[in-house]
Amino acid sequence: MATITASMVKELRERTGLGMMDCKKALTEADGDLEKAIDDLRKASGLKAAKKASRVAAEGIVMTKIAEDGNYGVVVEINSETDFVARDENFLSFAKQCLEMAYSNSEADVNALLDAGIENTRQALVQKIGENINLRRVERLSFDDANQGIVETYVHSNNRIAVLISLKGGDEALARDISMHVAAVNPMVVRAEDVPEDILAKESEIYSSQARESGKPEEIVEKMISGRLRKFVAEVSLLEQDFVKDPDIKVGALLKEAGADIVQFVRYEVGEGIEKEEEDFAAEVAAQLNG
């Protein structure tokens, strides 16, 4: 019996897109023969699901779960290729399984969750539905105990935007209000000082180019750049934003009045950051006719 090494499993995984446990099992049954393992997987239809993995899955849903004592919460994004499948009962059942496993396995990342058993279910669902389906990401917020703070969530009615927030002080109602604000306004960071330096540099370069085109004196140009940067930072920083339910008060002031402070927030929106393929139907038809 051949020894199955980690590098062998890694190579088979890279070539097939299947889970670590599936690859290890296939190699063991093939006595370490990589090509035979691939053939066996193909015969078992496992690679049919792997082939669909190259197709863009930018639709889907986001889901959250909070502990009863409010000190721990998890958010997941599960993707499909079409919005129609995202409403399918089988897809929703798989998404719930992903959420429950992510909640129970508080240290596991996406790959670990897949290898823990979700991957087999995912492949079976891909076979059944005929679309690429992915557990894309998972994140958690927590306190050691409920006395340290509150973890709250808000999921928009379309299940496409979800927010987790951790708050020290305040209550569940305040935490939920702030969660709703984050969902609606989409801040980049909690505090002004959290804005990354590379983002500031990029914005400064843009404002500098715009300001110098005005032909104004250099000292005026510098003030214009500085002013625009301050405005930008205020617009993307949660604590500096006007509270969506009462624009007459800043989020930071609202929290201060309640004796609360935000620790962290996570905002997921379905498909964000995924490059979608734009289909030109007219061009496709023309190409078929010309062909």
ABEGO torsion letter per residue (X at the ends): XBBBBAAAAAAAAAAAGBBAAAAAAAAAAAGGBAAAAAAAAAAAGAAAAAAAAABBBABEBBBBBBBAAGABBBBBBBBBABAAAAABAAAAAAAAAAAAAAAABAABBAAAAAAAGAAAAAAAAAAAAGBBBBBABBBBBBBABAAAEBBBBBBBAAGABBBBBBBBEEBAAAAAAAAAAAAAAGBABABAAABBAAAAAAAAAAAAAAAAAAGBBAAAAAAAAAAAAAAAAAAABAAABBBAABAABBAAAAAAAAGBBBABBBBBBBGBGBBBBBBBAAAAAAAAAAX
